[in-house]
Amino acid sequence: MSEKRRSKRLPLSLELKITSLFKQDNKSLENINEGIEVENISKAGIGFKCKHQLPLDYYFDAKIQLSEDKYFFSVLKIVRCIEMEIGFFVGCEFVGLADILSKEVDEYGEELTTTETM
């Protein structure tokens, strides 16, 4: 099977809370209050687990904390939601992630690789 991903996925342990979702046509869903457990990150987006199904093609704001001193703010678009035994696995794409921020993700991957080889 050939790899179809645009960017390498890197493990990331991070907890976030989604409070609201929005669409470009000014539709929004408020009071979501969904806690999520981020599992991986790439230059293209993040993958996470959550308890409830989230609607596709909605967006949310997130603070992505790569380490104690490295973080960035981004908008994420929900592109996939797969039901699992316990909850859902959700795939999101970064929207308009600046090149400088995607370099932060690259550096995070390099730090992981360096740590693993030690």
N, C-alpha and C positions, 0 to 999 in steps of 0.2 A: 504494500500500500504506500503510495507516495504522500509526502508531507504537503498539505495544502495551506498551512498557516503562513501568513505574511511575515510574522515576527516570532522569534523564540519566546516561549512562555517561561517565566521565572517564578519560583515559589515566593509567596508573600503572605505573611500572617498579619492581618489587619482587621480590626472591627470598625464598621461604620454604621451610621444610622441614617436611613432615608426618611425625611420628614414630609417631602412632597415630590410629586412627579409633574412634568409639564410637557406639552406638545407645542410645535411651532405655530399652530393655529389658535393660540391663546387658550387651549383647553388645559385644565390642571386638575390634579387630584390632591387634595390636602389631607392632613392628619394621617399619613401613611404609617409613620412610626415603626418602620420595619428595620430590625437589627439585621445586619448582614455580616458574614464571615468571609473575607476576601481570601481566596486560595492561590491565585496567580495573577501575574501582570505581564504585559508585553508593551511594545511601543504602540500597538494598535488598540489595546484595551485591558479590561480586567475580567476575571471570572470569580463568582462568589456563590455561596450557599445562603439560602434564606428559608423562612418557614412558609411564606405565602407566595402564590403565583403573582408575578408582576406583569403588567401589560407591555406588549411589544411596541416599539417605536415611540416610547416615552423617554424623557430625559430627566436627569437629576444632577445636582451639584455635589461634588465630593472633594474632600481634602485627602490626598494620597500621601501617606507618611511612609517614605522608604526607609528612613532610619531616624534616630533621635533628632538630628539636625538637618535632614533633607526631606522636604515635602513640597507639594505643589497643589494648587486648586485646579479643578477641571470640571467640564460638563461631560457626562457619560450618556450614551444612548443605549437603551435595552434592545438587543438584537436577537436574543434567543433565551428561552426559558424552558428547561427540561425537567419534568417531574422525576423525582428520585424516591427511594423508599421513605426517607424522612425529609420532606420539604422539596425544594427546587434548586437546580443549579442554573444560574443566570449568567449570560455572556453579554458584555457591554463594550462598545467602542468609544474611544476618546473622540470628542468633537473639537476640531480645530486645535489640537495639541501643537503648541509651538515647537519648532525644531530644538530650541534650547531645553525644553522639558523632556522631549523624547531622548535627548542626550543624557538626561538624569537617569532615565530608565536603563539606558545602555551602561552607564557607569555602575548602577546598582547590580546589573548582571555581571559585570567584570569583577566587582567586589565579591559577589557570591562565588564565582569561579576561583578567585584567588584564595578565598577562605576554604573551599572544598579541597584544593590541592595541597594545602599545608598539612 
